[in-house]
Amino acid sequence: MNAAEHIVEAYFRLCRNCFTISDRKVTSGNNRQLDILAYDLKKKQQFHIEVSVTHRETWCSTTAELKAEFERKFFGRPPKREGASKGATDFEKGKSYFSKIEEAYSECGFSPSSVKRIWVCWMVKARDNSKPIVEQFSLDHPKGSFQIEILSLRDYVLPALEKAIGTANYDDEILRIVGFMKERESQVKAQSAHSCE
């Protein structure tokens, strides 16, 4: 689990009160893994969360550009590329790993038809990233349309996590760093206010 995934896992655990599973391998899924699975006991909600974060605004995608990533990560469609010999890649062979992804859900006790998909990125170009962006994507898939919720790490996840943890002394290094950053910001603002008086 990388740092961004760790932050998102902590957000689902501490802000949404979910039980989480990280880096769940997809058996026979051609090196695939699910970043985070989360379950909300109270609401009986199941989530498959994928995290793709770059912090440079110029590299951030539009919602239209994200569709190929959703297809790959949530529905197991191989990325379009050509092999050295024609028909050698999974894409050219028309393979799909969706059934293997659904098996991974089932192995964790999830009902594949009930799993909600969430994509976390730094931000989405030309969108209001201060709240979840729920888009309806019509995917060429046997089950039809799927709702995918998009969360901005910068504008939504980090602020919510900072608020949830406060300045508590966590043993978790990532949460401790987030707490330090929040306290630093608070103290710098307070010092600036006093120096202006």
N, C-alpha and C positions, 0 to 999 in steps of 0.2 A: 504494500500500500504506500503510495507516494504521499507527499505532504498535503497536496490539494484534496486527495481522497480521504486522508485522515481528518482534515477539517470538516469535510462534508459528512463523514461518518459521525463525528462528534455532534454536528448540527442535528442530524436525525435522531441521535441518541438523547441529547440534552434538550433540544428545542421542541422536537416532535414526539418525544417519549417513546421511541421505537427500540425494539431489539434489532441488532444488526449482525450481518455476516459479511465479511470483507474478502475480496479476491477469491470468489467461488469459481473453481475450475469447471469448465464445461467438458465433460467426458467425451472423447472422440470429436472434439470441436475444433480441431486444427489450431491448437495453441490459443484458444479463446478462454476468456474468464469474464465473470461478471464483477464489476468494480464493487458494488454494494447491494446487498439485499436487505430490506428493512421491513419490520412488521410492527404495526400499531395495534396492540391488544384491545384498547378501548374502542377504536373505530373499526377494528377488523379489516384494516387496510394493508395491502401488500405492495411493496415498491421494489422496482429494479432501477437503480440509480447508476448512471454512467457519468464520469467526470472527465472533462476535456478543457483544461484551463491554460490559456496564454494571457499574460497580463498586458500585452501591447495592443492598444486599441486598433491599430492598423491591421493586425492579424486576426481580429475577431470576425466571426462569420455573421452573415445575415440568416434569418430563419430559412430562407430558400436554400442557402448553401448547406445548411445542417441536415437536410433530408437524406443525403447519401450516408452521413454518419449514423443517423437513426437506423437506416436500413442495415448497415453493417453491424452496429453494436446491439441493437434490440431484436433484430430479425434475422441475423446470421447470413446476410448476403455478402459474398466476397467482394472486395473492391475491384473496380474495373481495371484490369491490366492484362497485357499480353505476354505470353511466355516466349521462350526462345523458339520453340516449335509450336505451330498453330494448335490450339485446343489443349494446351498443357496446364493452364491455370484453372483454379477452382471457378473463377468467373466464366471463363470460356466453356467450361464443362457444365455450367448452369447449376452448380451445387448451391445448397442452402443448408445452414446449420441451425435453422429455427427449431426443428424437432429436438435437437440436442440441447438448445437453450431451454425449451419447455421441460425437458427431462431434468435439467439442473434445478428448475423451479420446483418440480414435483419431489425431487430428492430432498429438498429443504422443507417440505411440507406446504409449499405454496400451491395454489390453484392457478394454473397457467392462464385461464380465462379471466382471472380477477386481478392480475398483476398490473399495477399502474407504472408507467414508465416516466422517469424524470431524467432530464439532461441538465447537467450543471456546467456552466462555462463562465469565463470572466465577465463577459457582457455580450449582448447581441447588438450589432450595429443598427442604428436608426430605430431603437425600441426604448420604451420606458422599462428600465431594468430594476426599478425599485420594488416591483412586486412580481409574483410568478406570472409567466407568460404561458397561457394554455393555448395550444394550437391544435387544430384538427388536421391530421395528415392522412390523406387518402393514399394508402400504400398498396402496391400491387401484391396483395397477400391474401391467402385463402380466407382469413377472418375479417377482411374488410378494413374499415377505418379504425384508427387507434388515436386516443388523445395522448399527447406528450406534453408534460409540463416542463418548462424551461426555467431554471433558476440562475440568477446572476450571483456568482460568488462574491464579487466586489460590492454590489449594491443591496444584496438581500441576505445571503448566507452569513457572511462575516459580521455585519451589524447585529443580526439576530443572535449569533453565537456570542458575540461580545456582551450583549445585554444579558444573556442567560448565565454566563459564567461570572460576570462581575470581576472582582479582584480576588476571587477565591484562590487558595493555594493548592493547585492540582499537581499530582505527581506526573500526569501525562504531559510530556514536554511540549507538544503542540498547543495544548490548552494553556499551559503556563506562559508560553510566548505570546499568545493572543491576549492573555491577562496583562502581561507586561506592556504590550503595545497600547492597550486601552488606558492603562494607568499613566503611561508616559504622555499620551495625548491629553488626558485630563489635567495633568500637572503643568504641561507646557501652556495650555490655555489659561490656567489659573495664574501662572507667572506673568503671562502677557497682559492679563487684565490688571494685575497689581502694578506692573511697570508703566502702564498708561495713566495711572491715577496721579 
